[in-house]
Amino acid sequence: MLLNASMMYQSSHPSRQLAYAPTPYTAYSPNPLSTTISLDEKLKLPTSTSERDVLDSLAEIYSILIALEGLEKAFNKDSVTDIEYTELCSRLIKQYKGNLSDERVLAEFVDLDHFRTEWKVDCPRAAERIKFGLPATMINTSGGSVQTQGSTTSATLGQSVSNANTQLAIVATENFIIFLDALKLGIGSKDQLHPLLVEVIQAANKVTQADFEGKANIVKWLIRLNSMKVHEELGDEEKRECEFEINGAYRGFKGVMT
């Protein structure tokens, strides 16, 4: 209802454009009219600026999902470069999260599964990418229980990274330590831990593409933290498990550097 009203609002205000990330790839440009809408359905039109803002944000989320779905398809077909994909995917995920930072929007949105069902948004690849919270190029793991979409670089355990930039290795080590220290201090909130773990995986990938032991656990906890609401926190047992598994990943990371 709200989204339908937003579409009517957009059609009557053609000068206002949805704020999804612009891309040059028309193959996956969002088309808000592609959904099936009953012309007999009664629409609930916004009666205040606040309601209009919520409708705009929901419409933007819809467009972002369609754009991200197309981008994932294009990436899997090698229709975009890794650099283009990473930039656009990061921007779309950031915009998606930005819209949901408004509690009013989140209340109408509920969660991604509800939104997809309610508005019949066919976007399995986009949903998977949002679950990770990072572009596929930033999560490279070919082993373990977690798989990622897109092209990845496979490497064997024990691969030497002696030619890696020493400074990058130092930064990656520091990021591991910072994250583990945060857990030891009892920090368990999503808004504090998730950014730190993102730094860990990104820094590690800059040093080596090797699928080192425990790397899949980093991705597992990225997904777990990303799925949490901002106000949620890991329980004491989860924090202990997370510390144990990320410690193992840290040892695995050091192992490929020797």
C-alpha positions in Angstrom: 0.0 0.0 0.0 2.6 2.5 1.0 4.9 1.6 -1.8 2.1 1.8 -4.3 1.3 5.2 -3.0 4.9 6.2 -3.4 4.8 5.1 -7.1 1.8 7.3 -7.6 3.5 10.1 -5.9 6.6 9.7 -8.1 4.5 9.7 -11.3 2.8 12.9 -10.3 6.1 14.5 -9.4 8.4 13.6 -12.3 11.0 16.1 -11.2 11.8 14.0 -8.1 14.2 11.1 -8.9 14.8 8.1 -6.7 18.2 8.1 -5.1 19.5 4.7 -6.2 23.1 4.6 -7.2 23.3 5.8 -10.9 25.1 3.4 -13.2 25.8 3.4 -17.0 24.6 -0.2 -17.3 21.0 0.0 -18.6 20.8 -3.8 -18.5 20.1 -3.5 -14.8 18.7 0.0 -14.4 15.8 -0.1 -11.9 12.3 0.1 -13.4 9.8 0.8 -10.6 6.9 0.0 -13.0 8.0 -3.6 -13.6 6.1 -4.9 -10.6 2.5 -6.2 -10.9 0.1 -3.7 -9.4 -3.6 -4.0 -9.2 -5.2 -1.0 -10.8 -8.3 -1.6 -8.6 -6.4 -1.5 -5.4 -7.2 1.5 -3.2 -4.1 3.6 -2.4 -3.2 5.1 0.9 -1.8 8.5 -0.1 0.6 10.3 2.2 -1.0 13.0 4.3 2.1 14.5 5.8 5.8 15.3 5.0 6.8 12.5 7.4 4.7 9.9 5.6 6.0 11.1 2.2 9.6 10.7 3.4 8.9 7.1 4.5 7.3 6.4 1.1 10.3 7.9 -0.7 12.7 5.7 1.3 10.7 2.5 0.7 10.6 3.3 -3.0 14.4 3.9 -3.0 14.9 0.6 -1.2 12.9 -1.2 -3.9 15.0 0.5 -6.6 18.2 -0.4 -4.9 17.3 -4.1 -4.7 16.5 -4.2 -8.4 19.7 -2.4 -9.3 21.8 -4.6 -7.0 20.2 -7.7 -8.5 21.2 -6.6 -11.9 24.6 -5.7 -10.8 25.2 -9.1 -9.3 24.1 -10.7 -12.6 26.4 -8.5 -14.6 29.3 -9.3 -12.3 28.7 -13.0 -12.7 28.8 -12.6 -16.5 31.9 -10.5 -16.3 30.0 -7.6 -17.8 31.6 -5.2 -15.3 35.1 -4.9 -14.0 36.0 -5.8 -10.4 36.6 -2.1 -9.7 33.3 -0.9 -11.2 31.4 -3.7 -9.4 33.0 -3.0 -6.0 32.4 0.7 -6.2 28.7 0.4 -7.3 27.9 -2.5 -5.0 29.4 -0.7 -2.0 27.4 2.4 -2.8 24.1 0.4 -3.1 24.6 -1.4 0.1 25.5 1.8 1.9 22.3 3.5 0.5 20.2 0.4 1.5 21.5 0.7 5.1 21.2 4.4 5.1 17.5 4.3 4.3 16.8 1.7 7.0 18.6 3.8 9.6 15.3 5.7 10.0 13.2 3.9 12.6 10.0 4.9 10.8 11.2 3.4 7.5 12.4 0.2 9.3 9.0 -0.2 11.0 7.2 -0.2 7.6 10.0 -2.3 6.0 10.0 -4.9 8.8 12.8 -7.0 7.3 14.1 -8.0 3.8 12.2 -11.2 3.5 8.9 -9.5 4.5 9.5 -6.7 2.0 10.4 -9.1 -0.8 7.2 -11.1 -0.2 5.0 -8.1 0.3 6.0 -6.3 -2.9 7.0 -9.4 -4.9 10.6 -8.3 -5.4 12.5 -11.1 -7.2 16.1 -10.4 -6.1 17.8 -13.5 -4.7 21.3 -12.4 -5.6 20.7 -8.9 -4.1 19.4 -10.5 -0.9 22.4 -12.7 -0.7 24.8 -9.8 -1.1 22.9 -7.8 1.5 23.2 -10.7 3.9 27.0 -10.5 3.6 27.0 -6.7 3.7 30.0 -6.5 1.4 30.8 -6.8 -2.3 31.8 -10.3 -3.5 35.2 -8.9 -4.4 35.9 -8.1 -0.7 35.1 -11.6 0.5 37.2 -14.3 -1.1 36.9 -17.7 0.3 36.6 -20.9 -1.7 36.6 -23.3 1.2 34.7 -23.9 4.4 30.9 -23.8 4.7 30.5 -20.3 3.2 30.6 -19.6 -0.5 30.5 -16.3 -2.3 29.3 -15.2 -5.7 31.4 -13.8 -8.4 34.9 -14.6 -9.5 37.4 -15.4 -6.7 41.1 -16.2 -6.7 41.8 -19.7 -5.4 45.0 -20.4 -3.5 46.4 -23.3 -1.5 47.1 -23.2 2.2 50.7 -22.4 3.0 51.0 -20.0 0.0 53.9 -17.7 0.6 53.2 -14.0 0.8 56.8 -13.0 1.3 56.3 -10.4 -1.6 53.3 -8.8 0.2 53.6 -5.3 1.3 55.0 -5.3 4.8 52.9 -2.3 5.8 49.7 -4.0 4.7 50.5 -7.1 6.7 51.1 -4.9 9.8 47.7 -3.2 9.3 45.9 -6.5 8.9 47.5 -7.8 12.1 46.5 -4.7 14.0 42.9 -5.1 12.7 42.8 -8.6 14.0 44.1 -7.5 17.4 41.7 -4.6 17.6 38.7 -6.8 17.0 39.8 -9.4 19.4 40.5 -6.8 22.1 37.0 -5.4 21.6 35.5 -8.8 22.3 37.7 -9.2 25.4 36.4 -5.9 26.7 32.9 -7.3 26.5 31.8 -5.3 23.4 29.0 -7.2 21.5 27.0 -4.6 19.7 26.6 -4.7 15.9 27.4 -1.1 15.3 30.8 -1.5 17.1 31.8 -5.0 16.0 30.7 -5.2 12.4 32.8 -2.3 11.1 35.9 -3.7 12.9 35.4 -7.1 11.3 34.9 -5.6 7.9 38.3 -3.9 8.4 39.8 -7.4 9.3 38.6 -9.1 6.1 39.5 -6.2 3.8 42.9 -5.8 5.3 43.6 -9.6 5.1 42.5 -9.7 1.5 44.9 -6.9 0.6 47.8 -9.1 2.0 46.8 -12.5 0.5 44.1 -14.2 -1.5 45.0 -17.5 0.1 42.0 -19.4 1.6 43.7 -19.6 5.0 42.4 -21.7 7.8 39.5 -20.0 9.6 38.8 -17.4 6.9 35.4 -18.8 6.4 34.7 -18.1 10.1 35.4 -14.4 9.5 32.7 -14.4 6.8 30.3 -16.4 9.1 30.6 -13.7 11.8 30.2 -11.0 9.2 26.9 -12.5 8.2 25.8 -13.0 11.8 26.6 -9.4 12.8 25.1 -7.9 9.6 21.9 -9.8 10.2 21.5 -8.2 13.7 19.5 -5.0 14.3 21.5 -2.0 15.5 20.3 -2.3 19.1 21.1 -6.1 19.3 24.2 -7.5 20.9 25.9 -10.8 20.9 25.3 -12.9 24.0 28.2 -13.9 26.3 28.4 -17.4 24.8 28.4 -16.0 21.2 31.2 -13.5 22.1 33.3 -16.4 23.5 32.6 -18.5 20.4 33.4 -15.5 18.1 36.7 -14.8 19.9 37.7 -18.4 19.7 37.0 -18.6 15.9 38.5 -15.3 15.0 41.6 -16.2 17.0 41.8 -19.3 14.9 41.5 -17.2 11.7 44.2 -15.0 13.0 46.5 -17.9 13.5 45.6 -19.2 10.0 46.4 -15.8 8.5 49.8 -15.7 10.2 50.4 -19.2 8.9 50.3 -18.2 5.3 52.7 -15.3 6.0 55.5 -17.6 7.1 
